[in-house]
Amino acid sequence: MNKTATYVAVIAVIAVVAVAAYVLINNNGATPEPKPVEGITIIDGNGNTVEIPEPIDSCMVISTSIPTAMKILNLQDKVDEILFKKASKYQEFHDAGFDISEDAPRYADLSTAEYFASKGVKYIIAPTNDKSFKASLITSCESYGIKIIYLDCYGETMLDDMEKLVKLFGSTKETQDAFNAYLNLRNGIVEGVMSVVNPSDDKHFLFFMQGLDAFYNEEAELSKIVEKIYGKNAIRLLDMSPGSSVTVKGNVDGMLESLTDKNASTPVGLLLVRMSADDSADAVASKWMSTSIKNYKLDYIDGYDSEVYVIDSDLLSGPMDYIGYVAMAEVSGFETGYSVSELVSGYLELYGFHKDATTLIWNLTFDDDGDLLEVVDAGIE
């Protein structure tokens, strides 16, 4: 049995034991279910002190990472509605067990809280610093007495945010058990990956975010992960101050020339590209050609032996990030003992989310001039 199968089996056993123990305890009356916590205080993702008199019983949530985390915590029944940014992901979340409306508005289109007020909403859980969540909407929510709690449930704060969700909804045994099971799964695999990698300061990489047409700098979470796995972010070679941003635009003046010059003495041997989840080969090729990344023909481009990989966005941020660790280690040349596709299948089986897992990692091939020839399955299982 490989590592992936072992971890899935362990989590399944944990779930069965937890349910059996819960039933036994409640039937015998030896240890009563803890009373709901009253008077809850947290610091949310925007640094606001959130004080609520009792556990949240229902809420609306914004975007996708928050409800995904809530499903993992068995809190999907507390979600009255999910508002997506632009394109609806109704079917995905409905099929995962959320009782939501197909015709809910996109939150990027809302300027006032009238919709929320008409639904009797008391709490909204939203990502921090989301520019599509208009300032006028926030002000309007305040006037209606609707409390907005900011939690991302992805990135460096993901686990802390999930722990805060547990607290906000009353710290029940069921929710705590679900969180602990997820922690055991995620952290065990991350630790397994980190035990076999061997990063070197002599190896340099770039990490490109297709949606922003920008490179991650050393302050980005994904850059920090790859630096622990592979080597150094080549953006460091430019002596640029990252400031408050975690990205640097790929078409900024002098960027191409500077990196090309640095590459001559310090080769950039790996390029990772983050594109949209479930992108097809044609979509990957089209996006490559529409952004500045096509001009950066550095050492990672070497015909059919290129070290250019596109990784499914869902694996790189949010609750599937532990699978991203495996993916990034494998494309960096390390045998982790895990299977990306089997981990994805295990995640979907545990939490009920549908995902097109046909190709999770693409490899790009180039001609002798460094121009894109083909996008192919990287063959990393």
ABEGO torsion letter per residue (X at the ends): XBAAAAAAAAAAAAAAAAAAAAAAAAAAGABBBBBBBBGBBBBBAAGBBBBBABBBABBBBBEAAAAAAAAAAGAAAABABBBBABBBAAAAAAAAGBBBBAABBBAAABABAAAAAAAGBABBBBBBGBAABBAAAAAAAAAAGBBBBBBAGBEAAAAAAAAAAAAAAGGBAAAAAAAAAAAAAAAAAAAAAAAABBBBAABBBBBBBAAAGBBBBAABAAAAAAAAAABBBAAAAAGBBAEABABBBAABBGAAAAAAAAAAABBBABBBBBBBBGBBAAAAAAAAAABAAAABBBAABBEAABBBBBBBAAAABEAAAAAAAAAAAAAAGBBAGBBAAAAAAAAAAAAGBBBBAABABBBBBBBAAGBBABBBBAGBX
